Amino acid sequence: MHNQLMSELGRVERNIEQREFIGAEGVWECKGEIVARLRAAGCVFAEDEAALLVEATNDADVLGALVAQRVSGVPLEYLLGWAEFRGVRVGVRAGVFVPRQRTAFLVDIAIESAREAALTLVDLCCGTGALGLTATSELRANGKDVALSAADIDPVAVACARDNLAGIGDVHEGDLFAALPPHLRGHIDLLLANTPYVPTAHLAALPPEARDHEPPHALDGGIDGLAIFRRVIDGAVDWLAPGGRVLVEMSADQGELAADVITRAGMRARIERSAEYYATVVVGTR
Ligand SMILES: C[S@@+](CC[C@H](N)C(=O)[O-])C[C@H]1O[C@@H](n2cnc3c(N)ncnc32)[C@H](O)[C@@H]1O
């Protein structure tokens, strides 16, 4: 995945060398100036971001506006309209949680654990639908027959996911399982849920891009960060098929407590950790 992104950036870089960006009213003389502006604003990957912003438009005025917004702290993905996730450009719109690279680990586990030839897969708390999209596409490419449903409580996220999952799966709006079609109850083989898991008291310490631009309901997991997780586990007991799995991402220090919640609900629990992705996923099996 990393190599794919690097090769994509290399292609964009070559495009830039071949194009002249002399900005309107002399605002942007060259890519170097954009890089300098982004770097001064604290963008760690200023070169890469400049390349992607330049690639996003042929209009110097629009480019100037994009750079100004990025300098003011707007997440890059909102400006590009997409986020790279498992090698796919997933559509993103303002106000919808930006898929994080670490969540690719949850999809890895989902794919590894999918032994059935035909699966009912649900992406709960779907945001853009990135998890359902990539898991379904990759499983289908492996010859699996996958029926995908996704759901989120936020109408903006639902609209975004409907765009991303058009022709791939259906998307429902509502509170956790209440959003899902009743016929799925007791029949879900794989339940992916990247629930909000930041403890409320920690929200203020998040990086400004998340704190100021992503909606609190996409981040806030209540007092210990596991409030929505507990509700997902409560529902999973009814909604999973026998042998079905629920996979939830969380922070490293929440894993043991989350596994205990799963065990108390009568399911088998295991904790998966990845040093590469810096990610923790708990898996409950009914
Ligand atoms: C951390 S984001 C994850 C989004 C996406 N799965 C991803 O990983 O990119 C959490 C999502 O949960 C949604 N959400 C929060 N509370 C919810 C609820 N009670 N029912 C359904 N979705 C909810 C938010 O709107 C947000 O899109």
The ligand as an SDF file (V2000), in Angstrom:
LIG
                    3D

 27 29  0  0  0  0  0  0  0  0999 V2000
  -14.6100    7.0620   14.3170 C   0  0  0  0  0  0  0  0  0  0  0  0
  -15.8200    7.3850   13.0680 S   0  0  0  0  0  0  0  0  0  0  0  0
  -15.5210    5.9850   12.0060 C   0  0  0  0  0  0  0  0  0  0  0  0
  -15.9810    6.1810   10.5870 C   0  0  0  0  0  0  0  0  0  0  0  0
  -15.5230    5.0580    9.6380 C   0  0  0  0  0  0  0  0  0  0  0  0
  -15.9690    3.7610   10.0680 N   0  0  0  0  0  0  0  0  0  0  0  0
  -14.0220    5.0680    9.4970 C   0  0  0  0  0  0  0  0  0  0  0  0
  -13.3420    4.2780   10.1530 O   0  0  0  0  0  0  0  0  0  0  0  0
  -13.5100    5.8930    8.7280 O   0  0  0  0  0  0  0  0  0  0  0  0
  -17.3030    6.9670   13.9430 C   0  0  0  0  0  0  0  0  0  0  0  0
  -18.5930    7.0830   13.1510 C   0  0  0  0  0  0  0  0  0  0  0  0
  -19.6580    6.6430   14.0170 O   0  0  0  0  0  0  0  0  0  0  0  0
  -20.8080    7.3980   13.7380 C   0  0  0  0  0  0  0  0  0  0  0  0
  -21.7010    7.2720   14.9060 N   0  0  0  0  0  0  0  0  0  0  0  0
  -21.5750    7.8500   16.1130 C   0  0  0  0  0  0  0  0  0  0  0  0
  -22.5670    7.4780   16.9240 N   0  0  0  0  0  0  0  0  0  0  0  0
  -23.3500    6.6190   16.2210 C   0  0  0  0  0  0  0  0  0  0  0  0
  -24.5400    5.8820   16.5010 C   0  0  0  0  0  0  0  0  0  0  0  0
  -25.1230    5.9660   17.7110 N   0  0  0  0  0  0  0  0  0  0  0  0
  -25.0720    5.1330   15.5290 N   0  0  0  0  0  0  0  0  0  0  0  0
  -24.4860    5.0510   14.3140 C   0  0  0  0  0  0  0  0  0  0  0  0
  -23.3580    5.7170   13.9660 N   0  0  0  0  0  0  0  0  0  0  0  0
  -22.7860    6.4890   14.9170 C   0  0  0  0  0  0  0  0  0  0  0  0
  -20.2900    8.7800   13.4760 C   0  0  0  0  0  0  0  0  0  0  0  0
  -21.2170    9.5520   12.7540 O   0  0  0  0  0  0  0  0  0  0  0  0
  -19.0000    8.4770   12.6960 C   0  0  0  0  0  0  0  0  0  0  0  0
  -19.2330    8.4710   11.3190 O   0  0  0  0  0  0  0  0  0  0  0  0
  1  2  1  0
  2  3  1  0
  2 10  1  0
  3  4  1  0
  4  5  1  0
  5  6  1  0
  5  7  1  0
  7  8  2  0
  7  9  1  0
 10 11  1  0
 11 12  1  0
 11 26  1  0
 12 13  1  0
 13 14  1  0
 13 24  1  0
 14 15  1  0
 14 23  1  0
 15 16  2  0
 16 17  1  0
 17 18  1  0
 17 23  2  0
 18 19  1  0
 18 20  2  0
 20 21  1  0
 21 22  2  0
 22 23  1  0
 24 25  1  0
 24 26  1  0
 26 27  1  0
M  CHG  2   2   1   9  -1
M  END
$$$$
